[in-house]
Amino acid sequence: MTVAIRKYRKKALLSQEELGALLEVSQAAVSQWETGASEPKIELLKTMAQIFGCTIDDLLKEEPQI
């Protein structure tokens, strides 16, 4: 599943490294979430939703594959 984390991260003008630092995870972890290789823990989704001003459901929406 590809999640919408990338869209919200870019909208917030954050790099993967910057978002990782805010969440205390590696840039590689953020990259894996954005590619759908892994999913963040629910606690991190809650924090991301607060950072981005959206809901957890918004973060988990599948993005169309182009």
N, C-alpha and C positions, 0 to 999 in steps of 0.2 A: 504494500500500500504506500503510495506517495502521499505525504501529508502537506498541508499548506504552511508549514513552519517557514519555509524559504520565503514565501510571499510576504508574510508578516515581518520577518527579519529584515528583508530589503526595504520594506515600507518604513521601518523604524531606523533605517540607515545604519544598521549594525553589521559588522562582518561576522563570519562564523566564529572567529576567535573572540571577538568582543562579547557575543552572546554566550559562548562557552564560559568566559570569565564571570559573567553575571550569574550563571547557573552553577559555577564551580565544576564544570566538566571540560573535557578537551574539545578542541576544534574538530577533531576526528569524529567525536560523538555527535556533534551537531551535523556534520556532513552526512553521517549514516542515517540520521533521522530524516534529513531532507531528501535522501535518495530512496528511502523506504527500506534500507538494509536492516535497520533496527528501529525500535520505538522508545521514546523517553518514558521514564517512570511517571506515574500519575502526579507525584509531588512536583516534578519538574514542569509538567503540563500546567498545573495550577499557577506556578510562578510565571511561566511564559505568558499565560493568559493575562495576568496582572500587568506584566511588562508591556504587552502589546495592546491592552485595552480591548480584549476580545474574549470569547468563551472557549472552553476546552473543545466543545463541538466544532467551533470554527477552525481550530488548529488541526483537527482530525479529518476534516473534509478532504476527500480525494480530489486531486487536481487532474484534469484531463491530460492524457498522454498525447503528445504531439509527434 
